[in-house]
Amino acid sequence: METIRWTVDINVEKSEGYPQISEAADYLRHGHVVAFPTETVYGLGADATSDTAVQGIFDAKGRPSDNPLIVHISNPESLDELVSSISNDATQLIQTFWPGPLTIIFNKKNGVFSDLVTAGLDTIGIRMPSHPVALELITRSGKPLAAPSANTSGKPSPTSAAHVARDLTGRIKGIVDGGETGVGLESTVIDCTVTPPMILRPGGVSAEEIEACIGQVLVDPSLKKEQSVPRSPGMKYTHYAPTAPLYLIKGEAEWIQQTINRFKGEGKKVGLLASEELAAQLTADIVEVCGRRKDPATIARGLYHAIRSFNDTDADIILAEAFDEKGIGAAIMNRLEKAAGHKWIKESSS
């Protein structure tokens, strides 16, 4: 399959990108799969009401079909046609965080979505992205778009069109290239069908920000382990992993350096995934800096690119710095734990 690449300016209203977006939207209306940028990561879009179109997502990603997909819309008013009810908490969250990196779980309206989107559940995850290219594409397609991350299943999510092209060229109809993404991690997922609402996946909106909006929320305790029946996208199977085994590491810099040296002494080529601050204190065979510890948003933006970069190296093992779980740090550590398969190396005093 030939994969078309449309390059558009993020400021679509000031550019001449409408013909490209209209062409991509036309392919979506006809059941094809098209990747597009959001403010979080690139999504792999298809008409959420069509079994054939949604099956194209699973075929392209090589993703098991028992994992639900998030649906993207371009205006909150369309919810009336998609869900059976909207709670007061959900209304407040929509008013505060949409458009933006927050997915809300609703009770679905029957007969609207492909069953492949919901994986047999009675609920549906929906968000309104803030990326202008995504909004224009959804609007012009006239369809709610199911859109998981646009990568091969299990690989790090893509934050650029180049990442998408590397994974999916020849497997999808097209890629709308709108440049680098902003947040760099997927949306937060919150279930508003329960009381109090429950965060099922940390992401671009922090638990602290949500509680400031609606009061108490719970955090799903199962986030620390794999799920047999996932309630949210991204809750099942090891995700985001590079080719070489990755371990989270926690300890003083001197001890981490000793650990690196021990692996090197065993003949291993050691990769280090770290903040600027820690990387400056250590020596490893391959070092990928993901951002600044003092500015966690830079770590979120750079994390997937840094993880992907190791696949172009001959690292035998990757040691990844652990971060504080406050704010966006909860999402950073969630993704790192999944990339590591929950494998840790800790200093005994840590």
Secondary structure, 3 states (H helix, E strand, C coil): CCCEEEECCCCHHHCCCHHHHHHHHHHHHCCCCEEEECCCCEEEEEECCCHHHHHHHHHHHCCCCCCCCEEECCCHHHHHHCECCCCHHHHHHHHHHCCCCEEEEEEECCCCCCHHHHCCCCEEEEECCCCHHHHHHHHHHCCCEECCECCCCCCCCCCCHHHHHHHHCCCCCEEEECCCCCCCCCCEEEECCCCCCEEEECCCCCHHHHHHHHCCCEECHHHHCCCCCCCCCCCCCCCCCCCCCEEEEECCHHHHHHHHHHHHHCCCCEEEEEEHHHHCCCCCCEEEEEEECCEHHHHHHHHHHHHHHHHHCCCCEEEEECCCCCCCHHHHHHHHHHHCCCCEEECCCC
